[in-house]
Amino acid sequence: MASTPSAAQVLGQVVLVTGKEEFLSERTVRSVLDAVRTYDAEAELSEAVGADLTLAQLGEMSAPSLFSSTRCVVVRQLENLPDESVDGLVDYCAAPVDDVALVLVHSGGQKGTGVLTKLRKLKGTVTEVKSEEIKPRELPAYVSSEVASHGARIASEATTYLIQAVGNDLRALAAAAHQLVFDFPGQQISEEMVKRYFGGRAEAKSFDIADAAYAGKRAQALEELRWALEGGTPTVLITSAMALSARRIARFLGAPRAMRDADLAKELGVSPWGVKSVRNAAHRWDEASISVALREVAVADADIKGQAHDAHYTLERLILTVSGLARGRR
């Protein structure tokens, strides 16, 4: 189904939404409702949960009212549908009412798969839209798709930075993509544009510190650290970024030389273009020195979580140590 279906695609039809990614499921529900409302501004919306759904209730929800014959009926938590209601729902879905768009939302998992099997056999009237969870390595493609849905493009390095800044929440990433496209109409979204809006986010600042430290840029790393701490960035986020960067370098150093970038990306847990950044940093490290760095990060993290007397001093000492290890190699 298209992201913005037409009324003809949903009225007299059943949209079966399956999967654990709640944001994507809700987006599909909203797209069906929007299609119905565009067709008939007076259309009514009825909602129910699977556990309470009976054939009589479904009939009542889908019947014409005094105000409008067009309706959108949403049934959530389909996995909780009572056994005695399964056959009645399947019978309705085999011959849905012409002026009604029925949306059935299954939250994923094994419960309620019996009714899914029956509904999937109704090819002519039931369309399934899967809301599968998006893995971290799939986030860059998701962000690019969000930007493209608004008629724009985003540079790969901007995508990487946006994910670091905003995090893995799909709703937040979608909102960020919309804001960037709205504020920079007709332009390709660059890393600089993303930094202008989201450079102050704690996660991004933490990775800026780590990137500078592992590149041996001591002064820059210390400056980034001080700005981050003054801005209220939690100290544990900084040690977390330092640890993740070290592990990526270690995995890169231990990977076979002939490994393709696509496979390296999966191994490192980065986007395909993120491999270049790790490769550049790894030039300053070997397995012995990165092991030392990992131990230093672990000690600093333990000190901070153990309520170190001066967490800021602990982090400064860590930056000096790590950047010194990197600076010692050419």
N, C-alpha and C positions, 0 to 999 in steps of 0.2 A: 504494500500500500504506500502511496506517496505520502510525504510528510504533511501535505495539506490536501487531503482528499476532497473530492467533490461530493455534493449531496447524493448524486446518483450512485456513488461508490459505497455509501453507508446506509441510506434509507432502504428499507426492505432487505437489509443485510445484517450480518452479525460480525462484529469485530472481536476476535479472541486475543486478548493481550496476556502474554505469558512471560515470566522471568522475574528475577530478584531485584533488578535495577529500578527502584521506585520512581526515580525522576523521569526515566524514559517511558515507563508505563503511564505516568500521569500526563506526560506530553502527548501520548497517543490518544488518551481519553479526551484531552482538551482539543485536539485537532478534529476529532469526530464531532464534538459539541459545537465547535466553531463552524464546521461545514453545515451542520443542521441549522444553526442560528443565521448563517448567511443566506440559506435557502428560505427560511421562515423566521423572521425576527420574533414572532410570537410563540415559537416552539417551546414546549415544556420539557423540563429536565426532571427525571425521577431517578432516585438512587436507592439501592438496597445492598445488604451484605448476604453472602451466600448462605450463612447459617439460618437466616430468617426467610429465605425465598421458598415460597410454595407456588404451585401452578396457578392457584387462584390470585395470589398477589401479582405474579407476572402478568396475568391477564388484565388485572386492574391497572397496572402501570402502563401497559401498552395500548389500552383502550382510548379512543378519542375523548376529549373533555369538552366542556362548554366553550372553552377559549380557543383551542387549536386541535387539529387532527394530527399535527406533526409532533413527534416526541423523540427524545433521546433518553434511553434507559441504560443506566450504568449499574452493573452488579459487581461489587468488589468481593475479594476473598472467596473466589469461586471454589477454592479447595475445601471450604467448610460446608459446601452444599449437602443437605441431608440425602441419604440414599434414595428415599422415597420420592424425591423431587427430580432425580436425574432423568428418568425417562420422559417426564413431562417437559423439561427444559429442552431436551434433545429433539422431541417432536416439534416444539415451537421453532427451534432453530432450523429445522428442515423446511419449514414453510413460514418464514417471518412475515409480520404485518408490513404492508407496503410503505406506510408513512411513519414507520418506527425504525430508529437506529439503535440496535442493542449492542452494548459493549460489555463483555465478560472479562473480568480481570482476575487472573490466577497468579498468586504471589511467588510461584516457583516451588521447588521441592517435590518430594514424592507423593505427598498427600493430594488426593483428588485427581490422580493421573487417569483413573478410569473414565471419568467424564471427559477429560481432554481427548482421550483416544476416540471416543464416540463422536465428539464434535469435529475432530480433524478429518473424519470421513465425509463430512458434509461439504465437499469441495465447492459446490455451486453457491452456497449461501454463507459459508463461514470463511473468513479471512483471518489467518493468524499473524500477529505482529509480535515478534520476540524482543523482549527487553533484557538481553543478556548482560551480565556484569562485564564491565570494561576493565581489562587488565592494565596495569601501569604502562606497559610497553605500547598499548593501543591508544593511550591518551593523546599523543601528538596527532594521530589521524583524526581523533574525535574533535580536537580543537580546530584543526584545519577544515573539517567538515562544517563545524559551527560557523566559522567565519565565511566559508563558501556559501552557506545557506542564506547569508545576508548580502551576497553578491560581491564579496571581496576576497582578497588573498592575504596570507600571512607568511612571513619569512620563517624558515625552519628554526633559526636561532631565537626568533621572537616567540615561537611556540614553546621551545624548551624553557625559556625564561618565564613565560607566563605560567607554566605548570609548576615550576619551582616556587613562584611567587604566590599563587592562589591555592595550590594543593591539588588533591585528587578528586575533590567534590565536583561532580558533573554539573550540578545546578550553578555553583559558583563560577565554573569555567565558562558555561554557556552565557551567564550574565556578563562576565568580563569580555567575552568575544563580542557580544552585542554592543557593549559600551564603546569598545575600541572602534568598531566599524561605524557606529553612529557619530563619534567625535572626529573621525578621520575619513570622511566620505570620499570614495573614489581613489583611495590610496592603498598601496600594499602596506600591511601592518608590519612595522619594523621593530627590532629589539629596543631601539631608543624610545619608540612610542610606548611600548609596554613598560619600560623602566620609568617613564614619566608618570605613569598612573599607578604602577604596582611595585616600584622599586623599594618602597618603604616596608613592604610586607616582611615579616620576621623570617619566613623560610628562605626567601630570596637573599636577604641580607646575610643569613647564615652561610649559604653556599658561596656568596661573594667572598666571605672571609676565608672559607676553606679553599676556594680556587686560588686565591692569592698566596695563602700559606704553602700549599703544595707546589706552587710554581716558584717558590723561593723569594717571593716579593714581600719581604718582611715589613717594610714601612707601610705599604699599601694594606697589608693584612691587619696591622695594628690600628691603622686609621679606620678601616672598615669596622673593626671590633669596637672601637670606642664610640663610633657613631651608632652602632647597633645597640650597645649597652645604654647609651644615653637615650635612645629611642624606646627603650623598654623591652627589647628582644629577650625572651627567657634564655638563661644561660644553658639550659639543657638542650635547646634547639641548636645551639652553636656546637656543642660537643657531638650531637647527633649528626650534624652535617660533616663535621671533621671525620667522624668514624665512617660514615657512608663513603666519603671520597677516598679514604684510605683503603677500604675494602675493594672498591672498584679498581683502584690502581693495582692492588695485590692480585685481583682476579685477572686483570689484563696481563700482568707480568707472568702469571702462571698458565696463560692460555697458549695453545699451539700457535706457532708463527703463521701457519698457513690458514688459520681460521678466517672465514669471510666476515666482513663487517656486520652483515645481517645476523650471523650467529653470535658474533661478539656482543652485539647489542642485547641479545637475549641473555647471554651469560652475565653481562655487567648490569642489566636492569636499566638500560638507558635507551633513548631513541637511536635510530641508525646514525643520525648526524651527531649524536652525543658521544659516539665512539672517538671522534676526532679530538674532542676536548680531553678525554681520558688518555688517549695516546700521547698527546702533547705533554700532559703532566707527567706521564710515566717515564718520559725520557730522562727525568731528573732522579729517578729512583731505581733501586734494585731490590731483590727480595729481602736482603738483610736490613736495609735501611727502612723499608716500608714496614717491616715487622717491628722495628724500634718505634716508629711513629704510631703504630696501632697500640702498642703497650702504653705509650705516653698518653694517648687519647683515653684509653681505658682508665688509667690512673686519675687523670683530670676529671673524667666523668664521675668516677666513684667519689672523689673529693667533693665535687659540687653537690652530688646527691646526698652525701653524708654531711651536708651543711658546713662546708669549708668556711673558715673564718673570713676569708676574702675571696669570693668566687671570681671577682674581676682580675685579681692578681693571678689566680690559678689559670685563667684563660690566657692572659698575657704571656705567662711562662710557657704555656703550651704552644702558642703561636711562635714564640721565639725559638723553641726547640724544633718544631716541625719545619719552619722556614729555614732554619739553620741546616737541618739535614738535607733539605732540597737544594739550598744554595751551595752546599759542599760538593755537588755533582754537576758535571757539565757534559 
